Amino acid sequence: MNKDLIGFGSFFHKTNLDELPDIPTRFLKDYQLFYAGRYAMKYVFDMLIKNYDIGHIWLPQYYCPFVKEWLEKGFPNLKYYDIDPFDPEAQVDYSQFSTNDVVLVNNYWGLKRNDIPTGKRPLIGEDHSHGWLSPGCLQSEADFCIASLRKTVPLPLGGIAWKPKKSKAALSLPQLSTSAENTGMEHAWDLVDKAMALKASCTSVEEKTQFLDLYGNGENVLRTTQELKTLRPNHEKVLTEALFKDYNSHKIKNWEYVTTKINENSSFKVLPKGEATPFGLLLVFKEYEDLKLMKQHLISKSIYPAELWPQNNIRYEYKFLLNIHIDFRYEARDMDYFAATINQWTQ
Ligand SMILES: Cc1ncc(COP(=O)(O)O)c(C=O)c1O
């Protein structure tokens, strides 16, 4: 991987997964794999609607705008509730929901644990897309959980729905019957797979444009496809083998190293990690203008942060987030570069 040419961040390049150690885990009771997190979510909601007289489905207001838009097409009874995404201790106020509602709780940045209330309560789902294998994910007592795996697992696509071992839900998670054909999703997988391979071997600006186009085309297939399909056997095999790898210890080492080098400033803070491994180096801003300037500065130095997420307006002091990827692709030298670049902006 030529970092000088492709820069730092954005989607994964093709990786040899054997290089990542396996970890033992036992938190899934039933599970079903999908090509993306949104299908897992739709699958769980559909299943609950089929089995219960559901009132509203609640999502947190601060959430991925593309996913909100995609879900709004399929679920007219969606509503949004308020929670501070940057306070890992903030708990959902379940008293605002009716007992026949479904509430999706987001494990923001892998740092949250969701306390399940006792007594009468709505059905509770959790989204661990930014905290796959985080403490909140491993110890979940929710009725059902989902995650977009492709944010952590270096494969073209991937999502999962599961019923946690500690769930007290009466329903088990049914298996989706095997789809006869699935040309749309196979095509999306192939496009992203090619993009990842090209990113790994890229030697020219032309190839860089090409892999970005391929990746964008793969994403577009997801945005326009609502149908739930099972994975092709070869895709299921590689995704299953990649589920329980140690994605966190490298990240935490990078986090601990880089955070000692970032200077204090008044426009943003590095979100502390608590007991968990954060999804990345999380810079939270009070003003959108500052985020925009920092993002431009980072991009001008070939660091491509993720903005999580634009267009959410919340009432808290810190409102906007940039995530800088610090996963297994990166090492101490890269952390030095990230910290120096961030400090350049704050000077
Ligand atoms: C928190 C969260 N949950 C779910 C999803 C949906 O995942 P996918 O893009 O794999 O459908 C996303 C989005 O990208 C997300 O950020």
The ligand as a Tripos MOL2 file, in Angstrom:
@<TRIPOS>MOLECULE
LIG
   16    16     1     0     0
SMALL
NO_CHARGES

@<TRIPOS>ATOM
      1 C1        -24.2300    3.7050   12.9900 C.3       1 LIG1
      2 C2        -24.5560    3.0970   11.6680 C.ar      1 LIG1
      3 N1        -25.4090    2.0650   11.6390 N.ar      1 LIG1
      4 C3        -25.7350    1.4410   10.4940 C.ar      1 LIG1
      5 C4        -25.2230    1.8640    9.2870 C.ar      1 LIG1
      6 C5        -25.5990    1.1380    8.0320 C.3       1 LIG1
      7 O1        -24.5760    0.3420    7.6190 O.3       1 LIG1
      8 P1        -24.3460   -0.0300    6.0860 P.3       1 LIG1
      9 O2        -23.7860    1.1860    5.4220 O.co2     1 LIG1
     10 O3        -23.4110   -1.1810    6.1240 O.co2     1 LIG1
     11 O4        -25.6930   -0.3820    5.5620 O.co2     1 LIG1
     12 C6        -24.3530    2.9490    9.2620 C.ar      1 LIG1
     13 C7        -23.8060    3.4450    8.0250 C.2       1 LIG1
     14 O5        -23.2720    3.6590    7.2810 O.2       1 LIG1
     15 C8        -23.9980    3.5710   10.4760 C.ar      1 LIG1
     16 O6        -23.1390    4.5910   10.5030 O.3       1 LIG1
@<TRIPOS>BOND
     1     1     2 1
     2     2     3 ar
     3     2    15 ar
     4     3     4 ar
     5     4     5 ar
     6     5     6 1
     7     5    12 ar
     8     6     7 1
     9     7     8 1
    10     8     9 2
    11     8    10 1
    12     8    11 1
    13    12    13 1
    14    12    15 ar
    15    13    14 2
    16    15    16 1
@<TRIPOS>SUBSTRUCTURE
     1 LIG1         1 GROUP 0 **** ****
